[in-house]
């Protein structure tokens, strides 16, 4: 089984900061937790992020901007938002919601990148509710949340997820899953937990608001929460190729273009049309070019990095020895 995607794993993940483990995953974990806790119109009021003193986050979370990414994810920000780096200072002042980081012994500390999240929200009825999440960042922007309010789950952000609680929901799990997958949404699977009267439906994309409302309104449904995927869901997990000859063969079918071969394989992997996949590639390339341009244009007084210093302009303007090649090679370097 293959899950590697070009957009997810090769020219991704998109992140703010120097580390996929300490920047990308914290943003995704926090955003997923916020979506689950605020699925029914709740408003986030207080968020506490806890690191174990023996873990990897505790000594570096400021230098590597982990705090900034947790705060942005909890705020529901998009990675390309222009005010992304302003969110942490705002929430530290209590604007929007209270945000705190605590270094303390974690009950479950079986991974160096362990983190606990405590979210307090205000419901539409004006009542306070606290949700507890536990999980870990596992590298390359990947993560898992394996506990929600003390109950075992396994959320990785690889698909959109809908949780439904209620004895009647458990009895009608297949029907509810089919209802949520209406309109061509790919159903990845349904998990039933009779002990907790809970079902979990995994989908390619979040169902529309009307479908969510219809399921929420079913008799016997006590609660419903959902979260979107953190990456592009992989729909085709079979081995699309395992040798360079196979890739070359696909390229030859596409007129000898490796770029078109990549487009064909990625579209199949993500279960999207070629046109839709081409748009995603174009957006990613535009973002990369924009970030490079911003790096070249940045001035020392604009530096907001706490781990790295600004070097792009110095590298661009460096006078390389003439013996290192012609103008094209020097520009490339």
Secondary structure, DSSP 8 states (H G I E B T S, - for coil): -----IIIIIS----SSS-IIIIIHHHHHHHHHHHHHTTTS-EEEEEEEEE-TTSHHHHHTTTTTHHHHHHHHHHT--TT-TTGGGHHHHHHTTSSSEEEEEE---S---STTEEEEEEEEE-TTS-EEEEEEEEEEEETTEEEEEEETTEEEEE-SSSEEEEEE-HHHHHTHHHHHHHHTTTT--EEEEEEEGGGTEEEEEESS---HHHHHHHHTSTT--EEEEE--SS------S-S-SSHHHHHHHHHHTTS-HHHHHHHHHHHHHT--HHHHHHHHHHHHHHHHHHHHHHHH--GGG---SSS---HHHHHH----GGG--HHHHHH-
